[in-house]
């Protein structure tokens, strides 16, 4: 008889869970016979998957048993389908899917997409039910407060959603207000949780505001509900002009509203009170758009979707991902999404083309010196700041963008290298599937091979994967440093360069 063990995700051996006991009892009564208990044991998973709350049973010989036991996350059919689709995309980019760094990318992408679209499997009723509390209004018959007409606002809810046009996450600052009815108020945390349900879907800002507003109106039976969303989308540049525009990199921003009940009239006194409180919090409400007419093409991917036809196999792969997430790829707002996503990815296609360095040849250091000497006392310090960077995270297939700062020494009397050459190097290594640490090293090594060994590179970037995947670290920024030659041993030289890097740059905006 096979002995059985089980694995439960979400606790450590020092934190037993009642579910563990229940599962053990199930094991004892499995099948037509009785399982021998002599070798039943505990084995615990990495906390990385703890949030899933799943468990599965496994024979010690590796055979998994089904029954009523829930499949592990990695075994769910939708996850397997997304992984297969991601492998197709990687192969379409010319990548080796068995390469270290890419081997687990399909699972990482599937996990991020599943987390970012979990709202399809959640309902407002499950959250609001039981969260309405009695609260009397004013005792006198004049005025409004409490559970009878008093305005309630929850501000500054940080959310993220996946853009239905390009499948990239965008940031949301959400403000929700409602006027109670029938001497009932809703638990404040429920407003945030309901907002998260609709944010965790493929969305458009105006539709998100409308869906959230309508759902709350029906769920809490309010006199009126108001929603204001401040949305920020990664800019997605025109690749032909990206490296020529040093100021490119600002987020695409839009502000939308939606209202029901007493908030249907945006000129009503109730709206005025609501917006006044947002003004008090330094919220810009003057540019609020109504009806969604101004944000039909808010996603910058619309600017480059009308390019060459995309690979049909890759298009089908993206369409299958949409299906696995619970969406209809034939929905009019999603029809062009696969093409936009694939056309963006193909900008990062793996190629073996040599980098054009404006006539420079690697290891041609002598051409940049006046006498070929290495006397550091005669060298002069040079720098180029805020070189534009765009790249694609190889772990999650999400973009990251920012700036690169380069410092180097050249012989006294020699002319500093042109900015266009350094930008070309950054551009070459950026437009690949990358990780920032490797990118920094590659830029530093390449510049060193051309200009000499004394090189320092600082990369500052915003990563889309830091606002998605359940991490949701809004406003975070990643900086990496590469030092070669004297910069690696001379703290004064490093400090001199770091001090001239601007404290405010596009990557931190």
Secondary structure, DSSP 8 states (H G I E B T S, - for coil): ---EEEEETT--TTS--HHHHHHHHHHHT-SSS----TT--EEE--GGGGGG--EEEEETTS-B--TT----GGGSHHHHHHHHHHHHHHHHTT--TTSTTTTTHHHHHHHHHHHHTGGGG--HHHHHTT-EEE----SSSSS-BTTBT-EEEEEEEEEEEEETTT--EEEEEEEEEEE-BTTEEE-HHHHHHHHHHHHSSEE-HHHHHHHHHHHHHHHHT-SEEEEEEEEEE-----TTTGGG-TTTT--EEEEEEEEEETTSSTTSHHHHHHHHHHHHTT---TT-BSTTGGGTT-SGGGGTSSSS---HHHHHHHHHHHHHTT--TTSTTTTTHHHHHHHHHGGG---------TT--TT-GGGGSSSS---GGGEEEEEEEEEEEEEEETTTS-EEEEEEEEEEEEETT-----HHHHHHHHHHHHSSEE-HHHHHHHHHHHHHHHH-S-EEEEEEEEEGGGTSTTT--TT--EEEEEEEGGGGT-HHHHHHHHHHS-SS-GGG-
